Amino acid sequence: MADKRKLICPSRPPGRAMSGAEVEERDGELVIRVGDKEVVINEETLEVLQEYARTEMTLEQLARRLGLRNWMDAFELVKAVPGWVLWTPPAFWRTQAGRGGRGRG
């Protein structure tokens, strides 16, 4: 069976993002570890990330909304989030989570 983490971004080594953050799929959920905090990408987190991508929200504001230490952790998180995640509608994310997660065909 293929490593599920490779489904997130096949060009990256498993568990490593292009930043100081780690990305993994655990129990059907996408989890990004930034520093000592784990951010589970769920419908609520996705809405915040999409708001950041589409508005003038600052990294400081993003860090506060997601409970990160500072803007640098928010920056590492943004760099680690796979691009396709930002364009996934939250309602679709919710239905996929109910079916056992992403990356399965």
SULKA-V506352 format. One record per helix or strand of 3 or more residues. SS is the DSSP state (~ for helix, > for strand). FROM is the first residue (numbers start at 1). TO is the last residue. Records with the same first field share a line. If there is no record, write none. Layout:
SS->FROM-TO  FROM-TO
This chain:
~->4-8  43-54  59-66  71-80  83-86  90-98
>->22-26  29-34  37-41
